[in-house]
Amino acid sequence: MANKSIDHAFTATNLTSAASDPTFAGALSFMRRRFTKDLTGVDAVVWGIPFDAATSNRPGTRFGPQAIRRASAIFDNDPQYPFNRDLFAEMAVIDYGDCLLDFGNHHETPDAIERQSKTIVDSGAFMLTLGGDHFVTWPILKAHAAKHGPLALVQFDAHQDTWFDDNRRIDHGSFVARAVRDGIIDPDRSIQIGIRTHAPEDFGIHILYGHQLEEMSAGDVASTIISHTRGAPAYLTFDIDCLDPAYAPGTGTPVSGGPSSAKILSVLQRLHQLDIRGADVVEISPPYDHADITAIAGATVAMYMLGLHAERRASASHG
């Protein structure tokens, strides 16, 4: 027992230490990372936005960050597959907790998310966000664009989220349209993967539809993403409904005909050439989940995002 830990999220003595909590016990931060609001010396930040007031169908994504953290406990000790490395040996990662929101004043939500995002982004740390519905990506994108300029949006989703709104609506289906209109993303270098619905506008964003994915290998999908973004600073957003409901039933707007978790994870694994400046995993609704299927998929996607960042850091240090 001498080398074992418990409640590593609170008892860790440094930010790069491994955890050894039993999978079934201990404080449930994301992958047992230390809970702290101190950004000193931090390379990457994981935080949650428990917000679902913008949903157009089934609610419940306010519980998404909790579910993802709980599911992530299965990753906390071993070298993380498929990266074959301890992601935290040389990368200081914290769990920043959750965004502070007033549930009774939703009109204040966008500014609150953007303001708190800016604190993290301006620190220089890589920010990985756990949603929440997809509206939260809008203020997060604003915070990233303020630092990095217009971004290439890489969006895994069953929906285009390009519906028109008046810039005042709290709506999870229009953030992409806003981002294009306001010059926050570069539509010519942006791409949407897994789309299985139609919207009135595509704004020139390249689309890989669900049926196309069925005919493409994971390598071909990844190559298309990398070649289309052309080295631009990118933001990676993953709506869990990109996956077929067989692999992600716990979401608000499930759409049949999507790819498997295995295929999309294989795509993600190949995106190490992307210059990813920030990322999120959204739309996990635990009340509609079964046996944590969706939460496990979301936690795995989030872990892959940290793995990609770790690989990019390692490549830069050796380059």
N, C-alpha and C positions, 0 to 999 in steps of 0.2 A: 504493500500500500504506500510505501515511501514515495514512489514516483507518480502516484495518482493525484488527480485534482478533482474538486467538486465545485460547482458554481463558478466555473472559469470566467464567465462574463463579468464577475465582480472581483474574483480573487487573483486574476492574472497580474503578474508583476511587470510584464512588458508586453508590447503590442505585437511581437512576432512569435510569442510562445505558443506551442501546441497545447490543445486541450486533451484531457483524458477522462472527462466526465462519462459515466455510463450513458448510453444512448437514451435510456428511459428516464433519466434523472437530470437534475441540475437546471440552472437558469437558462431559459431558451432565447438567447440572442441569436443572430444569424451566424451559423457555424461556430457558435460559442465565442464569437469575438467580444472583446471587452466593451461593455456599455459605458460610453462617456460622451460628453459634449466638448471635450478638449481636442482641438484639431492639431495640436502641436506634434510635429513629426509624423503625421499620418499620411499614408500613400493613397488609401482608398477608404471611402465611407459608404456604409450601407445604412439606409434609413427608410422608414415607412411613412406612407401617407394614407391614413385610414379614412378614405373619403369615397362615398358612393351616391351622392345626391344628384349626379349628372346622368345616371343610368336611364336608358329608354325601355328596358324590359325588367329582368329580374335583379333585385338589389342584393346586397350582401358582401360586396367587395371591401367594405370598411373593415371586414375581418380578415382580409387577404394578408396583410403583413404578419399578423399573429400566426396564421396557418403556415406561411412560408418559413417563418423562423422555426416553428415546431418541426416541420418536415426536414429542415436543413440539419437537424441533429445527427442524421445518419451519415453525414459527410465529415464530422468534426475531427476524427483521429487519423485516418489513413491518408497516404498520398492520393490526391484526387484524380480519378480516372476522367478523361483520357490524357491528362496532362503529365501524369507520372511524376508529380512533384508535390511537396508540401507548399501550398500556395502562400502560406504565411511565414515561411522560413526567412524570406528576405523582403516581404511586403507587409508593411504595417497597416492592418485593416481594423477598423472599429465599427461597432454598431452604434449609430448616433441616436437610436431610439426613433420616435415618431415626430412628425410635423404637428405643431400645435395649431388646432383649428377650433373655431367657434361653431358648433353644430347648428346654432340658431341664426347665424348671419352668413348665409352661403355667398352673398355678394362680396364678402370680404375674403373668401377663400383663395381666389387667384393671386391676389397681392400677398397674402400670407405665405402661400407656397413659394412664390417667386422670391420673396424677401429671405426666407429661410434657406432656399436653394442657393441663393447668391452668396450667403455666408460660407457655405461649403465649397462651392465652385471657386470663389475668389481665394480660398485657402490654398488652391493648387492641387487638392486631392481629387482623385477620380470618384465620381458620385454614382452609386448604384441605388436606384429607388425601387421600393416594393410598394405597388399600389394595392388597393385603390382602383377606381375606374379610370378610363383612358383620358378623361378630361385633365388629369393631373399632369400629363405630359406637356400641355400647353404652357403653363407658367414655368415648368422646368426648362423647356426649350428656350424661353426668353432669357432665363438666367445664363444658360450656356452660350447663346448667341451674343449676349452682351460682352462676353469674354473672348469668344473665339471667332465671331463673325458668322455669316450664314453657313449653315451646316448641311451636309448630305444626310438626309433622313433614311435610315434603313429600318423599315417597318414590317414586322411579321404580324399578320392580322388577317382575319376573314373579311374585314370591312375597310373601305378606303378612308373613312372619317373625313370626307371632303364636302359634307353637306354645308349649305350656306347658313350663317347666323349673323346677328347684328352686332357682334363683338361684345354683347352683354349677357347672352344666354350662358347658363351653366349646362353644357351639353357635351357628352363624350363622343359625339359623332361629327364634330366640326373643327377639331383642333388643327388638322392638316391644312384645311382651307385657310384658316386664320394665319398659320405660319407662312404659307405661300404669299398671301396678300401683304403681310407685314415684312416680307423679305428676311424672315428668320431662317428659312430653309431654302436651299437651291433646288428647285424642282428638276432641273436638268441632270442633277447628280443624285437624285433621290430615287428610291426603289421600294416597292411594296411587294411582299412575298406571301402567297397563300390566299389571295383575295377570292371570295366566293359569293360576292354580292355586287350589285350595281349602284352607283351613285351618279348624280347629274353631271359632275365635273371630275376630271382626273388631273387637271392643271399641268398636263405634260409629264407627270411622274410615271416612270416605267413600272409596269405591273407584271408580275408573274402570277397568273391565276392558279387556283387550286388544281384544275385539270391539267395545266401545263406541268406542275410539279410532279404529277404522276408519271409523266413521260421523261422526266429529267433525272439524272443521277444527282446525288448530294454534291459531288464535285462540280458538276455543271452549274448547279444553282449557286454555289459559292463563287465560282469563277465569274458568273454573270453579275453578282453583287459587287465583287471587287473591281471588275472592269468598268462597271457603270459609275461607280463613285469616283473613280479616277484619282485616288489619293487624297481626296478632300477630307478635312476634319468631319467626322461623322458622329451622329447620335443614333444609338441602337435602341429601338423600342419594341418590346415583345408583348403583344396582346395574346394571352393564353388561348383565346378562341381561334388563333391561327391553326391550332391542332384540331384534328377531328374530335367530336364529342366522345368518341370511344376512349380517347386518351386524356381528355380534359372536360369531363361533364360538369364540373363545378365552375360555371361561368354564366354571365347574364344573358348573352346573346349567342348561344351555340349554333353553329352552321355545319351541317353534314358535308362530307366529301373532302375533308381536309387531310393533311399529311399525318403520319405517325410521329410520335415523339422521337423514335429512333432516327428517322430520316432527318428531322429538323435539327436534332442535336449533332448529327453528323455534318450538317451544313455549318452550324455554329462553330464547330471544332476547326473548320477550315478558314475561318475569317481572321486569322492572326495578322494578315497584312492590312486590315482596315485600321485607319487612324481614329479609333473610337474615343471620343472625349467624354462621353457619359452614356448611361444606359438605364433602362427600367424594365420591370416585369409587372404587368397590370392585368386587371379583370379576373382575378381568382376569387370566386365566391364560395366560401366553405359551406354555406347552408345547402348548396346543390351538389356538393362533392360526395364521393363514396370512397371509403377506406383511404382517404387522403391522396387519391390518384392525381387530382389536379394540383394539389399543394406540392406533392413530390415532383411533378413535372416542372412546376414553377420554381421550386428551390433548385432543381437541377439546372434549369436555364440560367438562373442567377449565378450559380456556382461557375458555370461555363463562362459567363461574362467576366467574373473575377479571374478565371483561368486565362482568358485571352489577354487581359490587362497584365497579368503576371508574365506571360510569355513575351509581350511587347516590351515590358520593362527589362526583362532578361536579355532580349535581343539588342536593345539600345545600349545596355551596359557592356555588352561584349562586342559592339560594333565600332 
